[in-house]
């Protein structure tokens, strides 16, 4: 089950976490498996407790409140109440940090010193020091440290995640450590500068549990789409002694169009092959069998052309079209009847759209110019595992345009691709 994480609302009201706490307590008493999983993940007292023991354990409202606070990225219920009551203070801090306004940050924190240790925007971005580290606001970080902030380690993680190397270097000098798992942030964001810096510091290339393949698996399966960064990150892994199988999919992930062309010349059938997830995310590179990676339109049973769209591999996309890839090739249909979507489906809903990539519509234009049919229909379903209550989104017998228009999260939709398809249909 996915871990529930909650964003702090712009206008928080304490009644919401109170309601969530009561609901969690009720679900625990009913033996709800999802509730038990959330408790095990977030409550330190029950983290290593056997499921059957947990079912009969004493679990009070205060325990439920702690779980909800942790899901908001806060340490405890007291901190949650203080954070929710102080939304005006945190709004001032966020605005000042973004504006690099050191004086205002200092004034606000001198007046409200408890907010030195409370996340100002989200649990991930952290308290003021860590929030500033995301943006490389080094002078603000130094001032906040002088006021008593001590979240050096979390700030170090955030600076590395965002490639703020001057900030990261200063935080390291203050005592932040290259602990196991420190490379995961740079892997998540496909940030070669941060990862190269950590390699220079001889940081362990493992996750927090010491798994050497976990960082590599994260690079392959992350939600981010930054092809040049991904290729450079994989080069750093190679420099660290990682070996990569010589396969078409590995050439694809590494952006090695020349090697992929050689594979296509040796076996032209690759152009129309449908690739299972187990091959797209190889177990040999640490990718788990369950929930192996993030994508937009499902990529199970997709062609290389469809994969190039979701992973935003423009050079490989161009190569595949030049080699004669079918712009109307359908993905594999599963036992429940879902699949069969064409590259246009991938173009309108993709991970690349989340980061604002492909907004020029170049791939969609190329597909339409080569005869991609916007009227073809398919049944598609996508597991929305990033939201508070993960669910399946199903769309039966839809066109690419209908797939986009009915998708519940607009930031996954490529508006330029949608507009191009509308214009094509109207002409």
C-alpha positions as a printed Julia matrix, in Angstrom:
427×3 Matrix{Float64}:
   0.0    0.0     0.0
   1.25   3.54   -0.72
   2.24   5.77    2.19
  -0.29   8.54    2.82
   1.32  12.0     2.78
  -0.71  15.17    3.17
   0.11  18.67    1.96
  -0.43  21.42    4.47
  -3.42  23.49    3.25
  -3.16  27.19    2.42
  -5.91  27.99    4.92
  -5.63  25.23    7.51
  -8.43  24.57    9.97
  -7.87  22.3    12.94
 -11.28  20.65   12.43
  -9.89  18.78    9.4
  -7.1   16.85   11.19
  -9.47  16.32   14.13
 -11.97  14.68   11.79
  -9.22  12.62   10.13
  -8.06  11.41   13.55
 -11.55  10.3    14.57
 -11.96   8.52   11.21
  -8.65   6.71   11.62
  -9.62   5.56   15.13
 -12.94   4.27   13.8
 -11.21   2.46   10.9
  -8.72   0.89   13.32
 -11.53  -0.45   15.47
 -13.17  -1.89   12.34
  -9.91  -3.66   11.41
  -9.5   -1.72    8.15
  -6.26  -3.03    6.5
  -5.35   0.37    5.04
  -5.72   2.01    8.46
  -3.52  -0.65   10.08
  -0.89  -0.14    7.39
  -0.9    3.63    7.95
  -0.48   3.13   11.69
   2.45   0.77   11.2
   4.15   3.2     8.84
   3.72   6.34   10.93
   3.39   5.46   14.63
   6.79   4.62   16.2
   5.19   2.45   18.9
   3.6    0.16   16.32
   6.24   0.23   13.57
   7.62  -3.24   14.25
   4.5   -4.75   15.78
   3.05  -7.83   14.11
  -0.26  -7.14   12.35
  -2.23  -9.51   14.54
  -0.76  -7.95   17.68
  -1.63  -4.5    16.36
  -5.27  -5.49   15.8
  -5.69  -6.18   19.52
  -3.45  -3.33   20.76
  -4.7   -0.35   22.72
  -4.99   2.47   20.2
  -6.37   5.76   21.47
  -7.44   9.01   19.86
  -4.07  10.5    20.84
  -2.37   7.72   18.85
  -4.54   8.49   15.83
  -3.68  12.17   16.16
   0.03  11.34   16.12
  -0.4    9.33   12.89
  -2.29  12.2    11.24
   0.36  14.71   12.36
   3.1   12.51   10.87
   1.14  12.22    7.62
   1.25  16.02    7.44
   5.01  15.86    7.91
   4.85  17.18   11.48
   6.43  15.61   14.55
   3.42  15.44   16.83
  -0.1   16.72   17.47
   1.12  19.73   19.49
   3.25  20.87   16.57
   0.33  20.31   14.2
  -1.95  22.55   16.29
   0.71  25.24   16.43
   1.33  25.03   12.67
  -2.38  25.17   11.83
  -2.94  28.12   14.17
   0.06  29.98   12.75
  -0.77  29.98    9.05
  -0.27  33.76    8.8
   3.22  33.42   10.26
   4.2   30.64    7.88
   2.77  32.54    4.92
   5.03  35.49    5.81
   8.03  33.19    6.11
   7.39  31.47    2.78
   7.02  34.83    1.01
  10.17  36.26    2.6
  12.3   33.17    1.91
  11.21  33.09   -1.73
  12.04  36.81   -2.05
  15.43  36.18   -0.39
  14.39  38.74    2.25
  16.73  37.83    5.1
  15.72  40.76    7.31
  12.01  39.86    7.32
  12.73  36.19    8.01
  14.84  37.14   11.03
  12.21  39.59   12.33
   9.39  37.04   12.04
  11.39  34.29   13.76
  12.56  36.56   16.55
   8.91  37.31   17.25
   7.79  33.66   16.82
  10.85  31.53   17.79
   8.89  28.25   17.93
   8.53  28.42   14.13
  12.26  27.77   13.81
  11.36  24.09   14.12
   7.98  23.87   12.36
   7.56  23.14    8.64
   6.45  26.34    6.94
   5.01  24.86    3.77
   5.2   21.08    3.82
   6.87  18.35    5.82
   9.15  17.58    2.89
  10.37  21.16    2.5
  10.73  21.41    6.25
  11.27  24.27    8.74
  12.63  27.68    7.63
  16.25  26.53    7.29
  15.36  23.52    5.17
  12.79  25.52    3.2
  15.48  28.06    2.37
  17.89  25.27    1.41
  15.51  24.18   -1.35
  16.0   27.59   -2.93
  19.68  28.06   -2.18
  19.06  31.03    0.14
  22.37  30.64    1.95
  22.38  33.97    3.82
  18.91  33.21    5.21
  20.12  29.75    6.25
  23.07  31.25    8.12
  20.8   33.77    9.86
  18.3   31.09   10.84
  21.12  28.92   12.18
  22.3   31.85   14.3
  18.78  32.04   15.78
  18.97  28.41   16.87
  17.72  26.28   13.96
  19.42  22.9    13.87
  17.8   21.0    10.98
  21.15  20.86    9.17
  20.71  17.29    7.99
  17.27  17.8     6.47
  18.41  21.06    4.9
  21.41  19.24    3.45
  19.09  16.65    1.92
  16.89  19.36    0.39
  19.84  21.32   -1.01
  21.17  18.18   -2.68
  17.72  17.31   -4.02
  17.56  20.7    -5.75
  21.22  20.87   -6.78
  22.02  23.84   -4.51
  25.66  22.89   -4.12
  27.01  26.03   -2.42
  24.3   25.63    0.19
  24.96  21.9     0.51
  28.69  22.47    0.97
  28.11  24.97    3.81
  25.64  22.66    5.55
  28.12  19.79    5.26
  30.73  22.0     6.92
  28.27  22.57    9.78
  28.06  18.86   10.44
  25.5   17.43    8.01
  26.56  13.87    7.22
  26.67  11.76    4.07
  24.51   9.1     5.66
  23.21   6.01    3.83
  20.31   7.13    1.67
  21.65  10.65    1.11
  21.93  10.01   -2.65
  18.24   9.23   -3.02
  17.17  12.87   -3.38
  19.46  13.58   -6.33
  18.31  10.29   -7.88
  14.65  11.24   -7.43
  15.12  14.57   -9.22
  17.66  13.25  -11.77
  20.16  15.83  -10.56
  23.69  15.04  -11.77
  25.25  18.05  -10.02
  24.03  16.92   -6.63
  24.97  13.29   -7.25
  28.43  14.23   -8.55
  28.99  16.34   -5.43
  28.08  13.38   -3.23
  30.39  11.13   -5.2
  33.13  13.67   -4.53
  32.36  13.4    -0.8
  32.47   9.6    -1.1
  28.88   9.26    0.06
  27.49   5.71    0.09
  25.49   4.91   -3.06
  22.74   3.09   -1.17
  19.34   3.74    0.32
  18.91   4.15    4.1
  18.82   0.36    4.48
  22.11  -0.11    2.62
  20.6   -1.43   -0.63
  23.07  -0.59   -3.39
  20.57  -1.02   -6.22
  17.76   1.07   -4.7
  19.18   4.45   -5.87
  19.56   3.13   -9.41
  16.01   1.78   -9.36
  14.78   5.19   -8.25
  16.53   6.87  -11.19
  14.72   4.54  -13.6
  11.33   4.74  -11.88
  11.1    8.32  -10.64
   8.23  10.62  -11.61
  10.71  13.19  -12.95
  11.41  13.63  -16.64
  14.76  15.29  -17.33
  16.44  13.17  -20.03
  19.82  14.94  -20.1
  20.0   14.78  -16.3
  19.0   11.12  -16.26
  21.66  10.21  -18.82
  24.35  12.04  -16.84
  23.2   10.45  -13.57
  23.48   7.0   -15.13
  27.0    7.87  -16.29
  27.89   8.69  -12.68
  26.56   5.29  -11.63
  28.78   3.67  -14.25
  31.74   5.63  -12.88
  30.87   4.26   -9.43
  31.3    0.71  -10.73
  27.72  -0.19  -11.63
  27.4   -2.45  -14.65
  24.52  -2.23  -17.11
  23.2   -5.04  -19.32
  23.62  -4.41  -23.03
  19.92  -4.43  -23.96
  17.63  -2.2   -26.03
  15.81  -0.97  -22.91
  19.04  -0.06  -21.13
  20.18   1.81  -24.25
  16.81   3.58  -24.15
  17.16   4.58  -20.49
  20.7    5.83  -21.08
  19.59   7.87  -24.1
  22.02   5.98  -26.3
  20.3    6.43  -29.66
  23.32   5.1   -31.58
  23.28   1.8   -29.69
  19.52   1.52  -30.02
  19.85   2.02  -33.78
  22.25  -0.92  -33.86
  19.72  -3.07  -32.02
  17.02  -2.07  -34.5
  19.23  -2.93  -37.46
  20.0   -6.34  -35.95
  16.36  -7.03  -35.11
  13.8   -4.82  -36.94
  11.0   -6.51  -34.97
  12.01  -4.39  -31.96
  10.27  -1.46  -33.62
   6.86  -3.03  -33.04
   7.57  -5.04  -29.9
   5.39  -4.46  -26.85
   7.51  -4.27  -23.71
   6.25  -5.57  -20.34
   6.94  -3.59  -17.17
   9.37  -6.28  -16.04
  11.56  -5.41  -19.03
  11.07  -1.64  -18.88
  12.09  -1.7   -15.21
  14.61  -4.58  -15.0
  14.91  -6.54  -11.77
  18.65  -6.83  -12.49
  18.88  -3.07  -11.89
  17.01  -3.24   -8.61
  13.52  -2.35   -9.86
  10.84  -3.96   -7.67
   8.12  -6.1    -9.23
   5.37  -4.13   -7.48
   4.85  -0.44   -8.31
   8.17  -0.32  -10.18
   7.96   3.2   -11.58
   5.88   6.27  -12.29
   4.32   6.93  -15.69
   1.45   8.91  -17.19
  -0.68   6.92  -19.57
   0.09   3.29  -18.62
   3.25   1.97  -20.27
   2.7   -1.74  -19.68
   2.83  -3.42  -23.1
   3.86  -0.23  -24.92
   6.1    0.14  -27.96
   9.4    1.99  -27.84
   7.71   4.96  -29.51
   5.17   5.2   -26.71
   7.9    4.88  -24.1
   9.88   7.67  -25.78
   6.88   9.97  -25.34
   6.39   9.32  -21.62
  10.11   9.46  -20.85
  10.53  12.54  -23.09
  13.34  10.98  -25.14
  13.17  13.28  -28.16
  16.25  11.94  -29.98
  15.04   8.36  -29.63
  11.52   9.43  -30.63
  12.92  10.96  -33.84
  15.02   7.84  -34.52
  12.01   5.56  -34.16
   9.92   7.64  -36.55
  12.78   7.67  -39.05
  12.97   3.89  -38.8
   9.24   3.61  -39.6
   7.6    3.14  -36.19
   3.83   2.76  -36.39
   2.22   5.94  -35.05
  -1.05   4.04  -34.53
   0.45   0.99  -32.8
  -1.72  -0.2   -29.96
  -0.5   -1.22  -26.53
  -1.19  -4.72  -25.25
  -4.73  -5.3   -23.92
  -4.83  -6.93  -20.48
  -7.19  -9.62  -19.2
  -9.64  -6.97  -17.94
  -9.87  -5.36  -21.36
  -7.73  -2.32  -20.58
  -4.99  -1.21  -22.96
  -4.91  -0.93  -26.71
  -4.05   2.78  -26.53
  -1.97   4.46  -29.22
   0.92   6.96  -28.96
  -1.52   9.91  -28.98
  -2.87   8.68  -25.62
   0.67   8.83  -24.24
   1.13  12.31  -25.69
  -1.89  13.83  -23.93
  -1.25  12.29  -20.47
   2.39  11.78  -19.51
   4.9   12.26  -16.74
   6.65  14.77  -18.99
   3.6   17.02  -18.72
   3.92  17.23  -14.92
   7.27  19.01  -15.23
   6.04  21.24  -18.04
   7.97  19.4   -20.73
   6.67  18.75  -24.26
   4.57  21.9   -24.05
   5.77  22.81  -27.55
   3.78  19.82  -28.81
   6.63  18.67  -31.06
   5.96  14.97  -30.52
   2.21  15.34  -30.97
   2.72  17.36  -34.15
   5.07  14.71  -35.53
   2.58  11.95  -34.77
  -0.3   13.79  -36.47
   1.81  14.69  -39.51
   2.63  11.01  -39.96
  -0.97   9.87  -39.84
  -1.77   9.32  -36.16
  -5.55   8.9   -35.94
  -7.17  10.92  -33.12
 -10.44   8.99  -33.47
  -9.08   5.6   -32.42
 -10.6    4.32  -29.17
  -9.26   2.33  -26.25
 -10.11   1.5   -22.65
  -7.49   2.84  -20.26
  -7.08   2.76  -16.49
  -4.55   4.45  -14.29
  -3.89   3.86  -10.59
  -3.81   7.27   -8.9
  -1.49   6.29   -6.07
  -0.16   9.75   -5.22
  -3.39  11.17   -3.82
  -4.75  10.96   -0.29
  -7.07   8.06   -1.12
  -5.51   6.06   -3.99
  -8.06   4.79   -6.52
  -8.25   3.45  -10.05
  -9.28   5.96  -12.7
 -10.97   4.09  -15.53
 -11.97   5.37  -18.95
 -13.7    2.91  -21.26
 -13.9    3.2   -25.03
 -12.41   6.7   -25.22
 -10.43   8.63  -27.79
  -7.13  10.32  -26.83
  -8.99  13.62  -26.45
 -11.62  12.05  -24.18
  -8.87  10.37  -22.15
  -7.33  13.8   -21.52
 -10.58  15.65  -20.88
 -11.75  13.08  -18.32
  -8.46  12.77  -16.44
  -8.97  13.92  -12.83
  -5.63  15.75  -12.47
  -5.1   18.57  -14.96
  -1.35  18.91  -14.32
  -0.84  15.53  -16.01
  -2.53  16.78  -19.18
  -0.53  18.32  -22.02
  -2.71  21.29  -23.12
  -0.74  21.86  -26.33
  -1.23  18.25  -27.41
  -4.94  18.48  -26.6
  -5.31  21.67  -28.63
  -3.5   20.16  -31.62
  -5.82  17.16  -31.61
  -8.86  19.43  -31.38
  -7.63  21.44  -34.37
  -6.99  18.24  -36.32
 -10.52  17.0   -35.61
 -12.03  20.37  -36.58
 -10.19  20.59  -39.91
